[in-house]
Amino acid sequence: MGELDELITKLLKERLGEDAELAIKLYTAYKERGRRGVLEVINEILREVGVEVSMGED
């Protein structure tokens, strides 16, 4: 993780507290894989509660 990413992570933790983990996960997914990465993370979370979502093709 670069210096900017570390600063963003620190800011998210300070501002969001318990919700920071999700925000950091979404930020990282977007940075690495763009919109598709964010959709993958959201679908992963939904699967954990029993909701199946088809992403389809962009």
mmJSON file of the N, C-alpha and C atoms, coordinates in Angstrom:
{"data_MODEL":{"atom_site":{
"group_PDB":["ATOM","ATOM","ATOM","ATOM","ATOM","ATOM","ATOM","ATOM","ATOM","ATOM","ATOM","ATOM","ATOM","ATOM","ATOM","ATOM","ATOM","ATOM","ATOM","ATOM","ATOM","ATOM","ATOM","ATOM","ATOM","ATOM","ATOM","ATOM","ATOM","ATOM","ATOM","ATOM","ATOM","ATOM","ATOM","ATOM","ATOM","ATOM","ATOM","ATOM","ATOM","ATOM","ATOM","ATOM","ATOM","ATOM","ATOM","ATOM","ATOM","ATOM","ATOM","ATOM","ATOM","ATOM","ATOM","ATOM","ATOM","ATOM","ATOM","ATOM","ATOM","ATOM","ATOM","ATOM","ATOM","ATOM","ATOM","ATOM","ATOM","ATOM","ATOM","ATOM","ATOM","ATOM","ATOM","ATOM","ATOM","ATOM","ATOM","ATOM","ATOM","ATOM","ATOM","ATOM","ATOM","ATOM","ATOM","ATOM","ATOM","ATOM","ATOM","ATOM","ATOM","ATOM","ATOM","ATOM","ATOM","ATOM","ATOM","ATOM","ATOM","ATOM","ATOM","ATOM","ATOM","ATOM","ATOM","ATOM","ATOM","ATOM","ATOM","ATOM","ATOM","ATOM","ATOM","ATOM","ATOM","ATOM","ATOM","ATOM","ATOM","ATOM","ATOM","ATOM","ATOM","ATOM","ATOM","ATOM","ATOM","ATOM","ATOM","ATOM","ATOM","ATOM","ATOM","ATOM","ATOM","ATOM","ATOM","ATOM","ATOM","ATOM","ATOM","ATOM","ATOM","ATOM","ATOM","ATOM","ATOM","ATOM","ATOM","ATOM","ATOM","ATOM","ATOM","ATOM","ATOM","ATOM","ATOM","ATOM","ATOM","ATOM","ATOM","ATOM","ATOM","ATOM","ATOM","ATOM","ATOM","ATOM","ATOM","ATOM","ATOM","ATOM"],
"id":[1,2,3,4,5,6,7,8,9,10,11,12,13,14,15,16,17,18,19,20,21,22,23,24,25,26,27,28,29,30,31,32,33,34,35,36,37,38,39,40,41,42,43,44,45,46,47,48,49,50,51,52,53,54,55,56,57,58,59,60,61,62,63,64,65,66,67,68,69,70,71,72,73,74,75,76,77,78,79,80,81,82,83,84,85,86,87,88,89,90,91,92,93,94,95,96,97,98,99,100,101,102,103,104,105,106,107,108,109,110,111,112,113,114,115,116,117,118,119,120,121,122,123,124,125,126,127,128,129,130,131,132,133,134,135,136,137,138,139,140,141,142,143,144,145,146,147,148,149,150,151,152,153,154,155,156,157,158,159,160,161,162,163,164,165,166,167,168,169,170,171,172,173,174],
"type_symbol":["N","C","C","N","C","C","N","C","C","N","C","C","N","C","C","N","C","C","N","C","C","N","C","C","N","C","C","N","C","C","N","C","C","N","C","C","N","C","C","N","C","C","N","C","C","N","C","C","N","C","C","N","C","C","N","C","C","N","C","C","N","C","C","N","C","C","N","C","C","N","C","C","N","C","C","N","C","C","N","C","C","N","C","C","N","C","C","N","C","C","N","C","C","N","C","C","N","C","C","N","C","C","N","C","C","N","C","C","N","C","C","N","C","C","N","C","C","N","C","C","N","C","C","N","C","C","N","C","C","N","C","C","N","C","C","N","C","C","N","C","C","N","C","C","N","C","C","N","C","C","N","C","C","N","C","C","N","C","C","N","C","C","N","C","C","N","C","C","N","C","C","N","C","C"],
"label_atom_id":["N","CA","C","N","CA","C","N","CA","C","N","CA","C","N","CA","C","N","CA","C","N","CA","C","N","CA","C","N","CA","C","N","CA","C","N","CA","C","N","CA","C","N","CA","C","N","CA","C","N","CA","C","N","CA","C","N","CA","C","N","CA","C","N","CA","C","N","CA","C","N","CA","C","N","CA","C","N","CA","C","N","CA","C","N","CA","C","N","CA","C","N","CA","C","N","CA","C","N","CA","C","N","CA","C","N","CA","C","N","CA","C","N","CA","C","N","CA","C","N","CA","C","N","CA","C","N","CA","C","N","CA","C","N","CA","C","N","CA","C","N","CA","C","N","CA","C","N","CA","C","N","CA","C","N","CA","C","N","CA","C","N","CA","C","N","CA","C","N","CA","C","N","CA","C","N","CA","C","N","CA","C","N","CA","C","N","CA","C","N","CA","C","N","CA","C","N","CA","C","N","CA","C"],
"label_alt_id":[null,null,null,null,null,null,null,null,null,null,null,null,null,null,null,null,null,null,null,null,null,null,null,null,null,null,null,null,null,null,null,null,null,null,null,null,null,null,null,null,null,null,null,null,null,null,null,null,null,null,null,null,null,null,null,null,null,null,null,null,null,null,null,null,null,null,null,null,null,null,null,null,null,null,null,null,null,null,null,null,null,null,null,null,null,null,null,null,null,null,null,null,null,null,null,null,null,null,null,null,null,null,null,null,null,null,null,null,null,null,null,null,null,null,null,null,null,null,null,null,null,null,null,null,null,null,null,null,null,null,null,null,null,null,null,null,null,null,null,null,null,null,null,null,null,null,null,null,null,null,null,null,null,null,null,null,null,null,null,null,null,null,null,null,null,null,null,null,null,null,null,null,null,null],
"label_comp_id":["MET","MET","MET","GLY","GLY","GLY","GLU","GLU","GLU","LEU","LEU","LEU","ASP","ASP","ASP","GLU","GLU","GLU","LEU","LEU","LEU","ILE","ILE","ILE","THR","THR","THR","LYS","LYS","LYS","LEU","LEU","LEU","LEU","LEU","LEU","LYS","LYS","LYS","GLU","GLU","GLU","ARG","ARG","ARG","LEU","LEU","LEU","GLY","GLY","GLY","GLU","GLU","GLU","ASP","ASP","ASP","ALA","ALA","ALA","GLU","GLU","GLU","LEU","LEU","LEU","ALA","ALA","ALA","ILE","ILE","ILE","LYS","LYS","LYS","LEU","LEU","LEU","TYR","TYR","TYR","THR","THR","THR","ALA","ALA","ALA","TYR","TYR","TYR","LYS","LYS","LYS","GLU","GLU","GLU","ARG","ARG","ARG","GLY","GLY","GLY","ARG","ARG","ARG","ARG","ARG","ARG","GLY","GLY","GLY","VAL","VAL","VAL","LEU","LEU","LEU","GLU","GLU","GLU","VAL","VAL","VAL","ILE","ILE","ILE","ASN","ASN","ASN","GLU","GLU","GLU","ILE","ILE","ILE","LEU","LEU","LEU","ARG","ARG","ARG","GLU","GLU","GLU","VAL","VAL","VAL","GLY","GLY","GLY","VAL","VAL","VAL","GLU","GLU","GLU","VAL","VAL","VAL","SER","SER","SER","MET","MET","MET","GLY","GLY","GLY","GLU","GLU","GLU","ASP","ASP","ASP"],
"label_asym_id":["A","A","A","A","A","A","A","A","A","A","A","A","A","A","A","A","A","A","A","A","A","A","A","A","A","A","A","A","A","A","A","A","A","A","A","A","A","A","A","A","A","A","A","A","A","A","A","A","A","A","A","A","A","A","A","A","A","A","A","A","A","A","A","A","A","A","A","A","A","A","A","A","A","A","A","A","A","A","A","A","A","A","A","A","A","A","A","A","A","A","A","A","A","A","A","A","A","A","A","A","A","A","A","A","A","A","A","A","A","A","A","A","A","A","A","A","A","A","A","A","A","A","A","A","A","A","A","A","A","A","A","A","A","A","A","A","A","A","A","A","A","A","A","A","A","A","A","A","A","A","A","A","A","A","A","A","A","A","A","A","A","A","A","A","A","A","A","A","A","A","A","A","A","A"],
"label_entity_id":["1","1","1","1","1","1","1","1","1","1","1","1","1","1","1","1","1","1","1","1","1","1","1","1","1","1","1","1","1","1","1","1","1","1","1","1","1","1","1","1","1","1","1","1","1","1","1","1","1","1","1","1","1","1","1","1","1","1","1","1","1","1","1","1","1","1","1","1","1","1","1","1","1","1","1","1","1","1","1","1","1","1","1","1","1","1","1","1","1","1","1","1","1","1","1","1","1","1","1","1","1","1","1","1","1","1","1","1","1","1","1","1","1","1","1","1","1","1","1","1","1","1","1","1","1","1","1","1","1","1","1","1","1","1","1","1","1","1","1","1","1","1","1","1","1","1","1","1","1","1","1","1","1","1","1","1","1","1","1","1","1","1","1","1","1","1","1","1","1","1","1","1","1","1"],
"label_seq_id":[1,1,1,2,2,2,3,3,3,4,4,4,5,5,5,6,6,6,7,7,7,8,8,8,9,9,9,10,10,10,11,11,11,12,12,12,13,13,13,14,14,14,15,15,15,16,16,16,17,17,17,18,18,18,19,19,19,20,20,20,21,21,21,22,22,22,23,23,23,24,24,24,25,25,25,26,26,26,27,27,27,28,28,28,29,29,29,30,30,30,31,31,31,32,32,32,33,33,33,34,34,34,35,35,35,36,36,36,37,37,37,38,38,38,39,39,39,40,40,40,41,41,41,42,42,42,43,43,43,44,44,44,45,45,45,46,46,46,47,47,47,48,48,48,49,49,49,50,50,50,51,51,51,52,52,52,53,53,53,54,54,54,55,55,55,56,56,56,57,57,57,58,58,58],
"pdbx_PDB_ins_code":[null,null,null,null,null,null,null,null,null,null,null,null,null,null,null,null,null,null,null,null,null,null,null,null,null,null,null,null,null,null,null,null,null,null,null,null,null,null,null,null,null,null,null,null,null,null,null,null,null,null,null,null,null,null,null,null,null,null,null,null,null,null,null,null,null,null,null,null,null,null,null,null,null,null,null,null,null,null,null,null,null,null,null,null,null,null,null,null,null,null,null,null,null,null,null,null,null,null,null,null,null,null,null,null,null,null,null,null,null,null,null,null,null,null,null,null,null,null,null,null,null,null,null,null,null,null,null,null,null,null,null,null,null,null,null,null,null,null,null,null,null,null,null,null,null,null,null,null,null,null,null,null,null,null,null,null,null,null,null,null,null,null,null,null,null,null,null,null,null,null,null,null,null,null],
"Cartn_x":[0.845,0.0,0.893,0.553,1.336,1.009,1.762,1.582,0.186,-0.293,-1.634,-2.693,-2.546,-3.504,-3.509,-2.339,-2.255,-2.961,-2.803,-3.487,-5.004,-5.449,-6.891,-7.439,-6.717,-7.136,-7.227,-6.235,-6.232,-7.423,-7.677,-8.802,-10.131,-10.291,-11.524,-11.723,-10.655,-10.761,-11.135,-10.543,-10.842,-12.28,-12.747,-14.072,-15.213,-14.949,-16.043,-16.055,-14.988,-14.948,-15.199,-16.266,-16.58,-16.886,-17.407,-17.765,-16.558,-15.413,-14.219,-13.824,-14.001,-13.597,-14.284,-15.576,-16.32,-15.865,-15.72,-15.287,-13.913,-12.998,-11.651,-11.703,-12.535,-12.689,-13.217,-14.2,-14.761,-13.749,-13.02,-11.984,-10.919,-10.455,-9.417,-9.921,-11.148,-11.725,-11.838,-12.276,-12.406,-11.041,-10.082,-8.742,-8.129,-8.338,-7.724,-8.498,-9.855,-10.647,-11.765,-11.792,-12.809,-14.203,-15.173,-16.584,-16.885,-16.303,-16.542,-16.063,-14.96,-14.455,-15.423,-16.01,-16.987,-18.213,-18.681,-19.83,-19.52,-18.303,-17.91,-17.951,-17.467,-17.49,-18.928,-19.764,-21.171,-21.853,-21.61,-22.215,-21.72,-20.446,-19.884,-20.608,-20.843,-21.541,-22.979,-23.642,-25.026,-25.107,-24.131,-24.108,-24.004,-23.28,-23.127,-24.451,-25.432,-26.743,-27.784,-27.318,-28.217,-28.851,-28.381,-28.941,-28.002,-28.51,-27.726,-28.041,-26.989,-27.153,-26.307,-26.9,-26.155,-25.599,-24.288,-23.67,-23.875,-24.048,-24.196,-22.908,-22.951,-21.79,-21.934,-20.822,-20.854,-20.994],
"Cartn_y":[-1.172,0.0,1.239,2.197,3.417,4.399,5.476,6.481,7.104,7.4,7.97,6.994,5.728,4.717,4.623,4.71,4.667,5.86,7.032,8.226,8.096,7.579,7.385,6.38,5.283,4.264,4.846,5.634,6.255,7.2,8.01,8.935,8.183,7.126,6.346,5.75,5.232,4.649,5.703,6.892,7.97,8.457,8.59,9.164,8.159,6.901,5.937,4.919,4.811,3.849,2.433,1.82,0.425,0.201,1.196,1.059,1.183,1.499,1.712,0.456,-0.712,-1.948,-2.099,-1.871,-1.96,-0.885,0.335,1.428,1.159,0.637,0.318,-0.812,-1.799,-2.922,-2.431,-1.548,-0.999,-0.106,0.71,1.575,0.738,-0.3,-1.163,-1.876,-2.38,-3.075,-2.14,-0.902,0.066,0.402,0.601,0.96,-0.167,-1.404,-2.543,-3.005,-2.984,-3.569,-2.669,-1.422,-0.496,-0.858,-0.446,-0.669,-2.151,-2.994,-4.433,-4.956,-4.433,-4.836,-4.478,-3.288,-2.867,-3.778,-4.089,-4.997,-6.379,-6.851,-8.149,-8.145,-7.064,-6.958,-6.912,-6.123,-6.026,-7.385,-8.075,-9.396,-10.393,-10.299,-11.173,-10.948,-9.696,-9.356,-9.866,-9.688,-10.16,-11.681,-12.385,-13.851,-14.318,-13.553,-13.906,-13.907,-13.147,-13.108,-13.87,-14.644,-15.523,-14.935,-13.828,-13.203,-13.481,-14.126,-14.402,-13.357,-12.758,-11.709,-12.076,-11.975,-12.209,-10.876,-10.838,-9.582,-9.331,-10.355,-10.16,-9.635,-9.262,-8.729,-7.235,-6.505,-5.04,-4.664],
"Cartn_z":[0.0,0.0,0.0,-0.812,-0.907,0.205,0.239,1.286,1.236,0.026,-0.111,0.386,0.036,0.494,2.014,2.62,4.081,4.716,4.116,4.624,4.491,3.357,3.139,4.134,4.335,5.293,6.704,7.089,8.415,8.568,7.553,7.582,7.708,6.928,6.996,8.386,8.968,10.317,11.348,11.231,12.177,12.044,10.81,10.569,10.703,10.312,10.241,11.37,12.104,13.207,12.733,13.25,12.935,11.456,10.783,9.374,8.444,8.995,8.179,7.406,7.996,7.325,5.97,5.933,4.676,3.694,4.174,3.299,2.705,3.516,3.039,2.023,2.285,1.354,-0.003,0.033,-1.211,-1.927,-1.178,-1.762,-2.465,-1.784,-2.347,-3.595,-3.535,-4.685,-5.882,-5.641,-6.737,-7.315,-6.455,-6.903,-7.75,-7.328,-8.012,-9.244,-9.173,-10.256,-10.767,-10.302,-10.781,-10.309,-11.087,-10.752,-10.525,-11.338,-11.212,-9.851,-9.361,-8.049,-6.933,-7.028,-6.029,-6.075,-7.272,-7.404,-6.834,-7.032,-6.488,-4.963,-4.351,-2.892,-2.383,-3.03,-2.616,-2.747,-3.848,-4.032,-2.992,-2.625,-1.591,-0.259,0.079,1.321,1.278,0.142,0.001,0.107,-0.467,-0.377,1.074,1.893,3.308,4.043,3.557,4.192,3.379,2.395,1.656,0.411,-0.076,-1.281,-2.445,-3.49,-4.681,-5.744,-6.299,-7.299,-8.502,-9.679,-10.911,-11.388,-11.628,-12.054,-13.535,-14.323,-15.757,-16.368,-17.597,-18.285,-18.461,-18.316,-18.479,-19.927],
"occupancy":[1.0,1.0,1.0,1.0,1.0,1.0,1.0,1.0,1.0,1.0,1.0,1.0,1.0,1.0,1.0,1.0,1.0,1.0,1.0,1.0,1.0,1.0,1.0,1.0,1.0,1.0,1.0,1.0,1.0,1.0,1.0,1.0,1.0,1.0,1.0,1.0,1.0,1.0,1.0,1.0,1.0,1.0,1.0,1.0,1.0,1.0,1.0,1.0,1.0,1.0,1.0,1.0,1.0,1.0,1.0,1.0,1.0,1.0,1.0,1.0,1.0,1.0,1.0,1.0,1.0,1.0,1.0,1.0,1.0,1.0,1.0,1.0,1.0,1.0,1.0,1.0,1.0,1.0,1.0,1.0,1.0,1.0,1.0,1.0,1.0,1.0,1.0,1.0,1.0,1.0,1.0,1.0,1.0,1.0,1.0,1.0,1.0,1.0,1.0,1.0,1.0,1.0,1.0,1.0,1.0,1.0,1.0,1.0,1.0,1.0,1.0,1.0,1.0,1.0,1.0,1.0,1.0,1.0,1.0,1.0,1.0,1.0,1.0,1.0,1.0,1.0,1.0,1.0,1.0,1.0,1.0,1.0,1.0,1.0,1.0,1.0,1.0,1.0,1.0,1.0,1.0,1.0,1.0,1.0,1.0,1.0,1.0,1.0,1.0,1.0,1.0,1.0,1.0,1.0,1.0,1.0,1.0,1.0,1.0,1.0,1.0,1.0,1.0,1.0,1.0,1.0,1.0,1.0,1.0,1.0,1.0,1.0,1.0,1.0],
"B_iso_or_equiv":[0.0,0.0,0.0,0.0,0.0,0.0,0.0,0.0,0.0,0.0,0.0,0.0,0.0,0.0,0.0,0.0,0.0,0.0,0.0,0.0,0.0,0.0,0.0,0.0,0.0,0.0,0.0,0.0,0.0,0.0,0.0,0.0,0.0,0.0,0.0,0.0,0.0,0.0,0.0,0.0,0.0,0.0,0.0,0.0,0.0,0.0,0.0,0.0,0.0,0.0,0.0,0.0,0.0,0.0,0.0,0.0,0.0,0.0,0.0,0.0,0.0,0.0,0.0,0.0,0.0,0.0,0.0,0.0,0.0,0.0,0.0,0.0,0.0,0.0,0.0,0.0,0.0,0.0,0.0,0.0,0.0,0.0,0.0,0.0,0.0,0.0,0.0,0.0,0.0,0.0,0.0,0.0,0.0,0.0,0.0,0.0,0.0,0.0,0.0,0.0,0.0,0.0,0.0,0.0,0.0,0.0,0.0,0.0,0.0,0.0,0.0,0.0,0.0,0.0,0.0,0.0,0.0,0.0,0.0,0.0,0.0,0.0,0.0,0.0,0.0,0.0,0.0,0.0,0.0,0.0,0.0,0.0,0.0,0.0,0.0,0.0,0.0,0.0,0.0,0.0,0.0,0.0,0.0,0.0,0.0,0.0,0.0,0.0,0.0,0.0,0.0,0.0,0.0,0.0,0.0,0.0,0.0,0.0,0.0,0.0,0.0,0.0,0.0,0.0,0.0,0.0,0.0,0.0,0.0,0.0,0.0,0.0,0.0,0.0],
"pdbx_formal_charge":[null,null,null,null,null,null,null,null,null,null,null,null,null,null,null,null,null,null,null,null,null,null,null,null,null,null,null,null,null,null,null,null,null,null,null,null,null,null,null,null,null,null,null,null,null,null,null,null,null,null,null,null,null,null,null,null,null,null,null,null,null,null,null,null,null,null,null,null,null,null,null,null,null,null,null,null,null,null,null,null,null,null,null,null,null,null,null,null,null,null,null,null,null,null,null,null,null,null,null,null,null,null,null,null,null,null,null,null,null,null,null,null,null,null,null,null,null,null,null,null,null,null,null,null,null,null,null,null,null,null,null,null,null,null,null,null,null,null,null,null,null,null,null,null,null,null,null,null,null,null,null,null,null,null,null,null,null,null,null,null,null,null,null,null,null,null,null,null,null,null,null,null,null,null],
"auth_seq_id":[1,1,1,2,2,2,3,3,3,4,4,4,5,5,5,6,6,6,7,7,7,8,8,8,9,9,9,10,10,10,11,11,11,12,12,12,13,13,13,14,14,14,15,15,15,16,16,16,17,17,17,18,18,18,19,19,19,20,20,20,21,21,21,22,22,22,23,23,23,24,24,24,25,25,25,26,26,26,27,27,27,28,28,28,29,29,29,30,30,30,31,31,31,32,32,32,33,33,33,34,34,34,35,35,35,36,36,36,37,37,37,38,38,38,39,39,39,40,40,40,41,41,41,42,42,42,43,43,43,44,44,44,45,45,45,46,46,46,47,47,47,48,48,48,49,49,49,50,50,50,51,51,51,52,52,52,53,53,53,54,54,54,55,55,55,56,56,56,57,57,57,58,58,58],
"auth_comp_id":["MET","MET","MET","GLY","GLY","GLY","GLU","GLU","GLU","LEU","LEU","LEU","ASP","ASP","ASP","GLU","GLU","GLU","LEU","LEU","LEU","ILE","ILE","ILE","THR","THR","THR","LYS","LYS","LYS","LEU","LEU","LEU","LEU","LEU","LEU","LYS","LYS","LYS","GLU","GLU","GLU","ARG","ARG","ARG","LEU","LEU","LEU","GLY","GLY","GLY","GLU","GLU","GLU","ASP","ASP","ASP","ALA","ALA","ALA","GLU","GLU","GLU","LEU","LEU","LEU","ALA","ALA","ALA","ILE","ILE","ILE","LYS","LYS","LYS","LEU","LEU","LEU","TYR","TYR","TYR","THR","THR","THR","ALA","ALA","ALA","TYR","TYR","TYR","LYS","LYS","LYS","GLU","GLU","GLU","ARG","ARG","ARG","GLY","GLY","GLY","ARG","ARG","ARG","ARG","ARG","ARG","GLY","GLY","GLY","VAL","VAL","VAL","LEU","LEU","LEU","GLU","GLU","GLU","VAL","VAL","VAL","ILE","ILE","ILE","ASN","ASN","ASN","GLU","GLU","GLU","ILE","ILE","ILE","LEU","LEU","LEU","ARG","ARG","ARG","GLU","GLU","GLU","VAL","VAL","VAL","GLY","GLY","GLY","VAL","VAL","VAL","GLU","GLU","GLU","VAL","VAL","VAL","SER","SER","SER","MET","MET","MET","GLY","GLY","GLY","GLU","GLU","GLU","ASP","ASP","ASP"],
"auth_asym_id":["A","A","A","A","A","A","A","A","A","A","A","A","A","A","A","A","A","A","A","A","A","A","A","A","A","A","A","A","A","A","A","A","A","A","A","A","A","A","A","A","A","A","A","A","A","A","A","A","A","A","A","A","A","A","A","A","A","A","A","A","A","A","A","A","A","A","A","A","A","A","A","A","A","A","A","A","A","A","A","A","A","A","A","A","A","A","A","A","A","A","A","A","A","A","A","A","A","A","A","A","A","A","A","A","A","A","A","A","A","A","A","A","A","A","A","A","A","A","A","A","A","A","A","A","A","A","A","A","A","A","A","A","A","A","A","A","A","A","A","A","A","A","A","A","A","A","A","A","A","A","A","A","A","A","A","A","A","A","A","A","A","A","A","A","A","A","A","A","A","A","A","A","A","A"],
"auth_atom_id":["N","CA","C","N","CA","C","N","CA","C","N","CA","C","N","CA","C","N","CA","C","N","CA","C","N","CA","C","N","CA","C","N","CA","C","N","CA","C","N","CA","C","N","CA","C","N","CA","C","N","CA","C","N","CA","C","N","CA","C","N","CA","C","N","CA","C","N","CA","C","N","CA","C","N","CA","C","N","CA","C","N","CA","C","N","CA","C","N","CA","C","N","CA","C","N","CA","C","N","CA","C","N","CA","C","N","CA","C","N","CA","C","N","CA","C","N","CA","C","N","CA","C","N","CA","C","N","CA","C","N","CA","C","N","CA","C","N","CA","C","N","CA","C","N","CA","C","N","CA","C","N","CA","C","N","CA","C","N","CA","C","N","CA","C","N","CA","C","N","CA","C","N","CA","C","N","CA","C","N","CA","C","N","CA","C","N","CA","C","N","CA","C","N","CA","C","N","CA","C","N","CA","C"],
"pdbx_PDB_model_num":[1,1,1,1,1,1,1,1,1,1,1,1,1,1,1,1,1,1,1,1,1,1,1,1,1,1,1,1,1,1,1,1,1,1,1,1,1,1,1,1,1,1,1,1,1,1,1,1,1,1,1,1,1,1,1,1,1,1,1,1,1,1,1,1,1,1,1,1,1,1,1,1,1,1,1,1,1,1,1,1,1,1,1,1,1,1,1,1,1,1,1,1,1,1,1,1,1,1,1,1,1,1,1,1,1,1,1,1,1,1,1,1,1,1,1,1,1,1,1,1,1,1,1,1,1,1,1,1,1,1,1,1,1,1,1,1,1,1,1,1,1,1,1,1,1,1,1,1,1,1,1,1,1,1,1,1,1,1,1,1,1,1,1,1,1,1,1,1,1,1,1,1,1,1]
}}}
